[in-house]
Amino acid sequence: MNNELTRRGLIIKGIGGLYTVRTADGDIVCKARGKFRISDIKPMVGDNVAIKIQPDDSGVTWEIETRKNDLVRPALANLDRLIVIASEAPPITDKFLIDKVTAIAGHKGIEIIVCINKCDLAPGEELERIYKSAGFMVIKTSAKTGQGIDEIKSIVTQGITALTGNSGVGKSSIIRHLKPNKDIPVGALSEKIGRGKQTTKHVELFELTEGRYIADTPGFQSFDVERMDLVLKDDLQHAFIDFAPFIPDCRFTSCTHIKEKGCAVRKAVKKGEIEESRYGSYIMLYESMKEINEWELKKQERND
């Protein structure tokens, strides 16, 4: 490549096959190189890329640097942390959805923070108890009053942070606290149906300060439940961090923690050392992953 016609940057938005790349010279809208399509490789928001400038000042995404992690749905790469927004006020968050997302992120090696929002309406004590006992960092917030926002700001200090949660739980409202001069649409909660209107249609990175980005992703439903971002069922136990102290004490090294005798994980659930809701989520996810084959995982790794 001619170095005078190339730039390096970060993909901050992707819509309809066009990618906005932030470079030292400004944002450039790019198409993906044809070779990527042939190789079944797709650029993702969060990718560090080299682009080739065209005569009309548009660009072509030419090279994609090696990713440290990625999520398939939503499509996001090189994530440093994931803040899972939940609430005990309408729309009340299903704990299974929290467990699904934290398992995916944990398997990918992404730092996880559980944020309980709308604490001005419901204190969130049950969610706080469950996820603190499971070993997660838990922050209680109110996008309305500003409670806990400074604590969120103290965590979002570098790299790429994503927020996710069910519709209407306050993701975009929290982002507006973090970057108040950014015009981000916020959907109104429908009292009649008890759930929020989805306001985020795609993944986009918003720059807080230089080198600090935050992503408002679509809701929990966009995370691929059945395919679990291609986590093999035998690896799932390690994505539940609260299982870790007990797994070595299982009678069988191949224990799935479902029916086996001498299972230390099941014993811990009965003793209240692992929350029943967490164990129930593990079983549901394990069942959903039975059909995932190792060759599918290897194919995804080749495309990373």
C-alpha positions in Angstrom: 0.0 0.0 0.0 1.1 3.6 -0.6 1.6 5.1 2.8 0.6 8.5 1.5 -2.9 7.2 0.7 -3.5 5.2 3.9 -4.7 6.0 7.3 -5.1 4.1 10.5 -8.1 4.5 12.8 -11.0 3.0 14.8 -14.3 1.9 13.4 -16.9 3.9 15.4 -20.1 3.1 13.4 -21.2 0.6 10.9 -24.5 0.8 9.0 -25.5 -0.9 5.7 -22.0 -2.0 4.7 -20.5 1.5 5.4 -18.1 2.0 8.2 -17.2 5.3 9.8 -13.5 5.2 10.8 -12.1 7.8 13.2 -8.6 8.8 12.2 -6.2 11.5 13.2 -7.4 13.5 10.2 -11.1 13.1 11.1 -13.9 10.6 10.3 -13.9 8.8 7.0 -16.7 6.7 5.6 -15.4 3.5 4.2 -16.5 0.4 2.4 -15.1 -3.0 3.2 -12.4 -4.5 0.9 -13.8 -7.1 -1.5 -11.3 -9.6 -0.2 -13.1 -9.6 3.2 -16.4 -10.5 1.7 -14.8 -13.4 -0.2 -13.1 -14.6 3.0 -16.3 -14.2 5.0 -14.7 -11.6 7.2 -16.7 -8.6 8.3 -15.3 -5.4 9.9 -16.8 -4.6 13.3 -17.3 -1.5 15.4 -14.3 -1.4 17.7 -11.9 -2.7 15.1 -8.6 -1.0 14.6 -8.1 -0.8 10.9 -5.9 0.5 8.1 -7.9 2.3 5.3 -7.0 3.2 1.8 -8.1 6.7 0.7 -9.9 6.9 -2.6 -9.8 9.9 -5.1 -13.3 11.1 -3.9 -11.9 11.2 -0.3 -14.0 8.1 0.7 -12.1 5.1 2.1 -11.8 1.3 1.8 -11.2 -0.8 4.9 -7.9 -2.5 3.9 -6.6 -4.3 6.9 -8.1 -5.3 10.3 -5.7 -5.6 13.3 -5.9 -8.7 15.4 -8.8 -8.5 17.9 -8.5 -9.2 21.6 -12.1 -10.2 21.7 -15.4 -9.8 19.9 -19.1 -10.3 20.2 -21.1 -11.7 17.3 -24.5 -10.2 18.3 -24.2 -7.3 18.8 -21.2 -7.0 16.5 -18.5 -5.3 18.6 -14.8 -5.8 18.9 -11.9 -5.0 21.3 -14.2 -4.4 24.3 -12.5 -3.5 27.6 -15.6 -3.7 29.8 -19.3 -4.4 29.7 -21.7 -2.6 32.0 -24.9 -4.6 32.3 -27.8 -2.3 33.1 -30.7 -3.9 35.1 -33.6 -2.7 37.1 -36.2 -3.9 39.6 -38.5 -1.0 38.4 -40.5 -1.4 35.2 -39.4 -2.8 32.9 -38.1 -5.3 35.4 -35.1 -7.2 34.2 -35.2 -11.0 33.8 -32.2 -12.4 35.8 -31.7 -15.1 33.1 -30.9 -12.3 30.6 -28.3 -10.8 33.0 -26.7 -14.3 33.5 -26.7 -15.0 29.7 -24.8 -11.7 28.9 -22.4 -12.0 31.8 -21.5 -15.6 30.8 -20.8 -14.5 27.2 -18.7 -11.6 28.3 -16.9 -13.7 31.0 -16.0 -16.3 28.4 -14.6 -13.6 26.2 -12.4 -12.2 29.0 -14.3 -9.0 29.2 -14.6 -7.1 32.5 -18.2 -7.1 33.8 -20.0 -4.5 35.9 -23.6 -5.0 36.9 -25.4 -1.6 37.2 -28.8 -1.5 38.9 -30.6 1.5 37.6 -33.8 3.3 38.5 -33.0 3.0 42.2 -35.1 6.1 42.8 -38.1 3.9 41.9 -37.0 0.5 43.3 -33.9 -0.1 45.5 -32.8 -3.2 43.7 -31.8 -5.0 46.8 -32.4 -8.5 45.4 -30.3 -8.0 42.3 -27.6 -6.4 44.4 -27.5 -9.4 46.8 -27.5 -12.0 44.0 -24.7 -10.4 41.9 -22.5 -9.3 44.7 -22.6 -12.8 46.1 -21.7 -14.1 42.7 -18.6 -12.0 42.7 -19.5 -9.1 40.3 -18.9 -5.5 40.9 -22.3 -3.9 41.5 -23.2 -0.2 41.2 -26.6 1.2 42.1 -27.6 4.2 40.0 -30.4 6.5 39.1 -30.2 8.3 35.8 -32.9 10.6 37.1 -31.2 11.8 40.3 -27.6 11.2 39.3 -27.0 8.5 42.0 -24.0 6.4 41.2 -23.0 8.2 38.0 -19.7 9.4 39.5 -18.9 5.8 40.3 -19.6 4.8 36.7 -17.4 7.7 35.5 -14.5 6.5 37.7 -14.6 3.1 36.0 -14.9 4.4 32.4 -11.3 5.7 32.3 -9.9 4.2 29.1 -10.6 1.9 26.1 -14.0 0.8 25.0 -16.9 0.3 27.3 -20.3 -1.0 26.3 -23.7 -0.7 28.0 -26.4 -3.2 27.5 -29.8 -4.0 29.0 -33.4 -4.5 28.3 -35.3 -1.8 26.5 -36.3 1.1 28.7 -33.9 0.4 31.5 -32.0 3.6 31.0 -28.9 2.8 28.9 -29.1 5.9 26.8 -30.0 8.1 29.8 -26.8 7.0 31.6 -24.7 7.7 28.5 -26.2 11.2 28.4 -24.9 11.7 32.0 -21.4 10.5 30.9 -21.4 12.8 27.8 -24.1 15.4 28.4 -23.4 17.4 25.2 -24.1 14.4 23.0 -27.6 14.2 21.5 -28.7 10.6 22.1 -32.4 9.8 21.7 -34.1 8.4 24.8 -37.2 6.4 24.5 -40.2 6.9 26.7 -41.4 4.0 28.8 -44.9 2.8 27.8 -46.9 2.5 31.0 -49.6 0.5 29.2 -47.4 -2.4 28.0 -44.7 -2.0 30.7 -41.6 -2.0 28.5 -39.5 0.6 26.8 -39.4 1.5 23.2 -36.0 0.4 21.7 -34.2 3.6 20.8 -30.8 2.1 19.7 -30.9 0.5 16.2 -27.2 -0.2 15.7 -23.9 -0.3 17.6 -22.1 3.0 17.7 -19.1 4.3 19.7 -19.3 7.7 21.3 -16.0 9.4 22.3 -16.1 10.7 25.9 -12.5 12.0 25.8 -9.6 11.1 23.6 -9.0 7.3 23.9 -12.2 6.7 25.9 -15.3 5.4 24.0 -18.6 4.1 25.1 -21.1 2.1 23.1 -24.9 2.0 23.5 -25.8 -1.5 22.2 -29.2 -2.8 21.3 -31.0 -4.6 24.1 -30.4 -8.1 25.7 -32.5 -9.7 23.0 -29.7 -9.0 20.4 -27.3 -11.3 22.3 -27.4 -14.7 20.6 -28.9 -17.0 23.1 -29.0 -20.2 21.2 -25.5 -19.9 19.7 -24.1 -18.1 22.8 -21.5 -16.5 20.6 -20.3 -20.1 20.0 -19.3 -21.1 23.6 -19.0 -24.9 23.9 -21.2 -26.4 26.6 -18.2 -27.9 28.4 -16.7 -24.3 28.8 -19.9 -22.8 30.2 -19.1 -23.8 33.8 -16.0 -21.5 33.7 -18.1 -18.6 32.5 -20.0 -18.6 35.8 -17.5 -17.1 38.2 -19.4 -18.2 41.3 -18.9 -21.8 40.4 -15.1 -21.6 40.4 -14.5 -22.3 44.1 -16.6 -25.5 44.0 -15.7 -27.1 40.6 -12.4 -28.7 41.9 -14.3 -30.5 44.6 -16.7 -32.3 42.2 -16.3 -36.1 42.4 -15.9 -36.4 38.6 -13.6 -34.2 36.5 -16.1 -34.4 33.7 -18.9 -33.2 35.9 -21.5 -31.2 34.0 -23.2 -30.1 37.3 -26.6 -31.3 36.1 -27.2 -34.8 37.5 -23.9 -36.3 38.6 -23.5 -37.6 42.1 -20.9 -35.9 44.2 -21.3 -32.6 42.4 -19.9 -29.8 44.6 -21.7 -27.1 42.6 -25.1 -28.6 43.2 -24.3 -29.1 46.8 -23.3 -25.4 47.0 -26.7 -24.4 45.5 -28.5 -26.5 48.1 -26.5 -24.8 50.9 -27.3 -21.3 49.5 -23.6 -20.7 48.6 -24.7 -20.3 44.9 -27.9 -18.5 44.1 -30.7 -20.8 42.7 -31.4 -18.3 40.0 -27.8 -18.4 38.8 -27.8 -22.2 38.7 -31.2 -22.2 36.9 -29.7 -19.9 34.2 -26.7 -22.2 33.9 -29.0 -25.2 33.2 -31.0 -23.3 30.6 -27.8 -22.1 28.8 -26.2 -25.6 28.9 -29.3 -27.1 27.2 -29.2 -24.4 24.5 -25.6 -25.2 23.7 -25.9 -28.9 23.2 -25.9 -28.6 19.4 -22.8 -26.4 19.1 -20.0 -28.3 17.5 -16.2 -27.6 18.0 -15.7 -27.1 14.3 -18.1 -24.1 14.5 -16.0 -22.5 17.2 -12.8 -23.0 15.2 -14.5 -21.4 12.1 -15.4 -18.3 14.2 -11.8 -18.2 15.6 -10.4 -18.2 12.0 -12.6 -15.2 11.2 -11.5 -13.2 14.2 
